[in-house]
Amino acid sequence: MSATNPPRDTIDRYAVIGNPIAHSKSPAIHAQFAQQTGERIAYDRLLAPVDGFAAAVREFIASGGRGMNVTVPFKLEAHALADRLSPRAAAAGAVNTLRFGADGIFGDNTDGFGLVRDIESNLGVALAGARVLLLGAGGAARGAVLPLLERGPRELTIMNRTAAKAEALVAQFADAARAAGSALTGGGPQAVEPRAYDVIVNATAGSLDAALPECDDRAYGAGTLAYDMMYGAQPTVFMRHAGSLGARTADGLGMLVEQAAESFHVWRGVRPDSAPVLATLRAQLGGQS
């Protein structure tokens, strides 16, 4: 039993906090993890006022809460609220996982880990030695850069419509790229090489409003995995476009499950089996991948 866990006859409280929050699949995911592992937890949704995040968290802690997942629009506030940060949360500048204990509030970010694990473990695509293109330079992209570099790609290119934002990420993660032995470059659309990449990750919010990220069509090929962080019942516009150019496509449902599994591990010291949970969610969405 982890030192952070109380006696087994208690039920620990966890929650996902956000605004809006009714759509969250996290309670169903963590209920399956708890059943699978025998961990005694209760996991709920918590709707916090847009201007009341910190107060809602402290009230949850006072009521005996042990940890939280954090979703939009509170990931930056969670980063600021934490007393300690994991290296990946510090690098991402955002927190999606909070753990509460005698040593205060610990903040972590499991989003990038979830992305990498889905690509490698579920989709069977190795990132080591790969040429990777990351579309976008916002919060989702920033959280993915360090976990991607830690897998040792040959190249990681960050492309953003506003080149300066991509260039800022390149500067921020230059040391991590050197440590990984990876070539890290970035800029506007012209930063994309006109030949097929091994992996293209869409970290833009474009799929929310059916907007296709700007990218040279020659970046997509038969050997390309085109991965959209978004997911839904139907393929996103990015996935449809990539598929029309011959690429293999995947959505972010596996990333959702894998980041949740890593959060569960952060809290409980136990790593659940994500595969059956992902299969259940995929079936509920209608089987699209």
FENLIN-V657815 format. One record per backbone hydrogen bond with DSSP energy under -1.0 kcal/mol. CO is the residue of the C=O (numbers start at 1). NH is the residue of the N-H. E is the energy in kcal/mol with one decimal. If there is no record, write none. Layout:
CO	NH	E
CO	NH	E
//
This chain:
2	5	-1.8
7	10	-1.5
12	42	-3.0
13	66	-3.2
14	44	-1.9
15	69	-2.5
16	46	-2.7
17	71	-2.4
18	48	-1.7
21	24	-1.8
25	29	-2.2
26	30	-2.9
27	31	-1.9
28	32	-1.6
29	33	-2.0
30	34	-2.5
31	35	-2.1
32	36	-2.3
33	37	-2.2
34	38	-1.9
39	41	-1.2
40	12	-2.2
42	14	-2.8
44	16	-2.2
46	18	-1.7
49	52	-2.4
52	56	-1.9
53	57	-2.4
54	58	-2.4
55	59	-2.0
56	60	-1.9
57	61	-2.4
58	62	-2.3
59	63	-1.4
60	65	-2.6
61	64	-1.8
66	100	-2.8
67	15	-1.0
68	98	-3.2
69	17	-2.7
71	74	-2.2
72	19	-2.0
74	78	-2.5
75	79	-1.5
75	95	-2.0
76	80	-1.8
77	81	-2.0
78	82	-1.6
84	107	-3.0
86	90	-2.5
87	91	-2.2
88	92	-1.9
89	93	-1.9
96	70	-2.3
97	108	-2.7
98	68	-2.3
99	106	-2.8
101	104	-2.0
104	101	-1.8
105	83	-2.1
105	84	-1.8
106	99	-2.3
107	86	-2.2
108	96	-1.8
108	97	-1.9
110	114	-2.4
111	115	-2.1
112	116	-2.4
113	117	-2.7
114	118	-2.1
115	119	-2.3
116	120	-2.6
117	121	-2.5
117	122	-1.1
118	123	-2.1
119	125	-2.4
127	130	-2.1
130	154	-1.1
130	155	-1.8
131	198	-1.6
131	199	-1.9
132	157	-2.7
133	201	-2.9
134	159	-2.8
135	203	-2.4
138	142	-2.7
139	143	-2.0
141	144	-1.2
141	145	-1.3
144	148	-2.2
145	149	-2.7
146	150	-2.4
148	151	-1.3
149	152	-2.1
152	129	-2.9
154	183	-2.4
155	132	-2.5
156	185	-2.1
157	134	-3.3
158	187	-2.1
159	136	-3.5
162	165	-1.3
163	167	-2.6
164	168	-1.9
165	169	-1.4
166	170	-2.0
167	171	-2.1
168	172	-2.2
169	173	-2.2
173	177	-2.2
174	178	-2.2
175	179	-2.4
176	180	-1.6
177	182	-2.5
183	156	-2.9
185	158	-2.5
187	160	-2.4
188	191	-2.7
189	192	-1.5
193	195	-1.5
198	225	-2.5
199	133	-2.7
200	227	-3.3
201	135	-3.1
202	229	-2.0
205	208	-1.8
206	209	-1.2
206	211	-3.1
216	219	-2.2
217	220	-1.6
219	197	-2.5
221	224	-1.7
224	248	-2.5
225	200	-2.9
226	250	-1.9
227	202	-3.3
230	252	-2.4
236	240	-2.6
237	241	-2.2
238	242	-2.7
239	243	-2.7
240	244	-1.8
242	247	-2.2
243	246	-1.6
248	226	-3.4
250	228	-2.7
252	256	-2.0
253	257	-1.9
254	258	-2.7
255	259	-2.7
256	260	-1.5
257	261	-2.3
258	262	-2.0
259	263	-2.0
260	264	-2.5
261	265	-1.8
262	266	-2.3
263	267	-2.2
264	268	-3.0
265	269	-2.2
274	278	-2.7
275	279	-2.4
276	280	-1.9
277	281	-2.2
278	282	-2.6
279	283	-2.1
280	284	-1.9
281	285	-1.7
282	287	-3.1
//
